[in-house]
Amino acid sequence: MGSVHRQLSWPRAILSALVAVAVAFIGLVVIPDLLLSQITSVDRSQRVALATGWFIIALVGILWGLRRLQQRRVI
């Protein structure tokens, strides 16, 4: 009948937020930067396309993962 809502404790909420921010930063900033600066075997436009593709895929993956965690009431 009624759904049971679990309260998220402050330490767990802070830890969840820190992990989410760290994963987002690494996936959306660090890895595209590495793709742009470290791959030298292709020209700049191909590196930009690769980094842009990674960014979009990472963003969709992060959003999907956060939604799944929310659905399972982990966050």
VMD Tcl script that draws the C-alpha trace (Angstrom):
set ca {
  {0.00 0.00 0.00}
  {2.34 2.73 1.22}
  {5.97 2.88 0.27}
  {8.61 2.89 2.96}
  {10.99 5.83 2.57}
  {14.41 5.34 4.06}
  {16.19 8.43 5.29}
  {19.69 8.88 3.96}
  {22.12 9.66 6.77}
  {24.32 12.77 6.47}
  {27.62 10.87 6.26}
  {26.26 8.60 3.54}
  {24.76 11.55 1.66}
  {28.08 13.41 1.78}
  {30.00 10.33 0.68}
  {27.54 9.68 -2.16}
  {27.84 13.28 -3.33}
  {31.65 13.21 -3.22}
  {31.77 9.96 -5.20}
  {29.30 11.32 -7.78}
  {31.29 14.53 -8.21}
  {34.59 12.63 -8.46}
  {33.24 10.22 -11.08}
  {31.70 13.08 -13.06}
  {34.92 15.12 -12.90}
  {37.08 12.23 -14.03}
  {34.67 11.13 -16.76}
  {33.78 14.58 -18.08}
  {36.99 16.59 -17.55}
  {40.07 14.46 -16.97}
  {39.58 11.78 -19.62}
  {38.60 14.20 -22.43}
  {41.63 16.33 -21.52}
  {43.87 13.28 -21.74}
  {42.35 12.36 -25.10}
  {43.05 15.83 -26.44}
  {46.58 16.14 -25.08}
  {48.03 12.62 -25.20}
  {46.88 11.15 -28.50}
  {49.31 12.47 -31.06}
  {48.85 9.93 -33.85}
  {45.73 11.68 -35.21}
  {45.08 15.28 -36.14}
  {43.36 17.79 -33.89}
  {39.89 17.53 -35.41}
  {39.86 13.76 -34.88}
  {40.99 14.20 -31.26}
  {38.23 16.76 -30.71}
  {35.66 14.38 -32.20}
  {36.95 11.55 -30.00}
  {36.86 13.71 -26.85}
  {33.39 15.02 -27.71}
  {32.12 11.49 -28.30}
  {33.61 10.34 -25.00}
  {32.04 13.31 -23.20}
  {28.57 12.54 -24.55}
  {28.83 8.81 -23.80}
  {30.20 9.50 -20.30}
  {27.47 12.05 -19.58}
  {24.71 9.67 -20.65}
  {26.34 6.85 -18.64}
  {26.63 8.99 -15.52}
  {23.03 10.19 -15.82}
  {21.81 6.63 -16.36}
  {23.84 5.37 -13.39}
  {22.55 8.12 -11.09}
  {18.99 7.37 -12.14}
  {19.46 3.65 -11.44}
  {20.93 4.42 -8.00}
  {18.03 6.75 -7.29}
  {15.53 4.12 -8.44}
  {17.07 1.55 -6.10}
  {17.02 4.14 -3.29}
  {20.79 4.03 -2.84}
  {20.99 7.79 -3.17}
}
mol new
graphics top color blue
foreach p $ca { graphics top sphere $p radius 0.5 }
foreach p [lrange $ca 0 end-1] q [lrange $ca 1 end] { graphics top cylinder $p $q radius 0.2 }
display resetview
